[in-house]
Structures are given as C-alpha cells and as structure tokens.
Amino acid sequence: MRHFSCDLCGKDLTPGEETRYVVRMETYPASVPGELTEADLDEDHLETMAEMLEELEAREELDGPPPATPERRSGEYDLCAGCYRKFAADPLGRERGRKPHFSKN
C-alpha cells in the first residue's frame, strides 16, 4: 500500500479515511509569436530543418543529450482537504505574504 501525506502540513492521507487532492503544476516561459514576413515564406524550411537535425546529432555524439531546460518545470503535490481549500482560495499565496497594517496608537 502506498503512503500519502499532505505536502503542506504533513497530515497522513491514508486511502479511504480522508479525501486526498492532487495538484499538478507546470511552469514554462511564454513565447510571443513573431510576425510572418515574405522572407519566411521564401526560405526552404525542409533544408534548414535537415541542417539543424544534422548539427544536433553531431553535438549529441560529442556532448551527450542536451540538458533539460531549467525554465520548464512541473510537479505534483498531495493536499489534505484543509490545505486544498486554502490553496484553491489563494493559489499564488498572495494573502499569505501580506502583512497586517497596524495603526500608530
């Protein structure tokens, strides 16, 4: 039997006793598509791709496979019902980071 615990508070999430919520997250840089120009339409893309593949194969033979890009990350987290409600209400943690404002009296 697999053991699950809440990744935020550490509570035991034994199957059947309490609902376990799974949160999957993926982050990656957003890219803005460029403008299509006449030069793009005139270029021989098949030949360019063949050259790029040859360069990639040659580089892999020398250096091994390319490293994973650090900009792209993903993760999976188990949450108990209480932590899931908190996460669903404030998924970016904005409220958690706010400090209370006290008057000067």
C-alpha positions in Angstrom: 0.0 0.0 0.0 1.3 3.4 -0.9 1.6 6.0 1.8 0.4 9.6 1.1 0.8 12.6 3.3 -0.1 16.3 2.7 2.8 18.1 1.1 1.9 21.3 3.0 1.1 20.2 6.6 2.3 16.6 6.6 -1.0 15.1 7.6 -1.4 11.4 6.9 -3.7 10.8 3.9 -4.4 7.1 4.3 -6.6 6.0 1.5 -10.3 5.8 2.5 -10.0 8.0 5.6 -9.9 11.5 4.1 -10.1 12.9 0.6 -6.7 13.4 -1.0 -6.4 16.2 -3.5 -3.7 16.1 -6.2 -2.4 19.4 -7.6 -0.4 19.3 -10.8 1.6 22.4 -11.8 3.6 23.2 -14.9 5.6 26.3 -15.5 7.3 27.4 -18.7 8.2 30.7 -20.4 5.5 32.2 -22.6 6.6 33.0 -26.1 5.2 35.6 -28.3 4.8 34.5 -31.9 6.8 36.6 -34.3 5.5 38.3 -37.4 5.5 36.3 -40.6 7.4 38.0 -43.4 7.9 37.4 -47.2 11.5 36.2 -46.4 10.0 33.5 -44.1 7.8 32.3 -47.0 10.7 32.2 -49.4 13.0 30.2 -47.2 13.5 26.4 -47.8 12.4 25.2 -44.3 13.0 21.5 -45.1 16.6 22.1 -45.9 17.0 24.3 -42.8 15.4 21.5 -40.6 17.7 18.9 -42.1 20.8 21.0 -41.3 19.6 21.6 -37.7 19.0 17.9 -37.2 22.5 17.0 -38.5 24.0 19.6 -36.1 22.0 18.3 -33.2 23.0 14.6 -33.9 26.7 15.6 -34.2 26.5 17.6 -31.0 24.8 14.7 -29.1 27.6 12.3 -30.3 30.2 14.6 -28.7 28.5 16.0 -25.6 25.7 13.5 -24.9 22.0 14.5 -24.7 21.2 18.2 -24.1 20.4 19.2 -20.5 16.7 19.8 -19.5 15.8 23.4 -19.8 15.6 25.0 -16.3 12.7 27.3 -17.4 10.3 24.4 -17.8 9.3 22.7 -14.5 6.4 20.5 -13.4 5.4 19.0 -10.1 2.6 17.0 -8.4 1.5 17.6 -4.8 -0.8 15.8 -2.5 -3.0 18.0 -0.3 -5.5 17.3 2.5 -8.9 18.9 2.4 -8.0 21.8 4.6 -4.8 22.7 2.7 -6.6 22.3 -0.6 -9.3 24.8 0.4 -6.6 27.3 1.3 -4.7 26.6 -1.9 -7.9 26.9 -4.0 -8.8 30.3 -2.4 -5.3 31.7 -2.9 -3.2 29.6 -5.3 -0.4 32.2 -5.7 -0.1 32.8 -1.9 -0.8 36.5 -2.2 -2.8 36.7 1.0 -0.1 34.7 2.9 2.6 37.3 2.1 0.6 40.3 3.1 1.5 41.8 6.5 -1.2 43.3 8.7 -1.4 47.0 8.9 -1.5 48.4 12.5 -2.5 51.9 13.5 0.0 54.2 15.2 -1.9 54.5 18.5 
